[in-house]
Amino acid sequence: MGLFSKFGKKKEAAFTCPVSGEAIGASKIEDETFASGMLGYTVGIQPSEGKVYAPADGTISMLFDTHHAIGIECDGVELLIHVGIDTVSLKGKHFTPHIQTGDKVRAGQLLLEFNGAAIEAAGFKQTTAVIVTNTDALGEIQAELGRKTHGDPLFRISKK
């Protein structure tokens, strides 16, 4: 049974917050690429802890060599979780992945740990962007912003 098929005629899917912290609108992210939504529908999270969890069941489509970003394919929805602003410059320092490209993951599974204090001490923001990269192929997306614990609802997506 696919992600959208389990919602019956509504064809709606729910995704949970992958990082505990404050969920903010894209326009509040201090990076123009994320703030503009250029990569797709985006929600930012100001992390309160350095752990990233799977927001739904899916497959890891990409783990960047620098471990700062993870792509997840969830039955037709393509997500990118990008930890920090310009953290690619850290070349993997302060990041510990618990998955590899191609892994099947379950909602709530720990994907990545990061040292937020060390990232900030190195001069980078740890704001995490959660991006629906195939927004154009989907219907309406509704986010639930505010204080979150990983696993809390983050957004709902309707399939066209």
Disulfide bonds with the S-S distance in Angstrom:
none
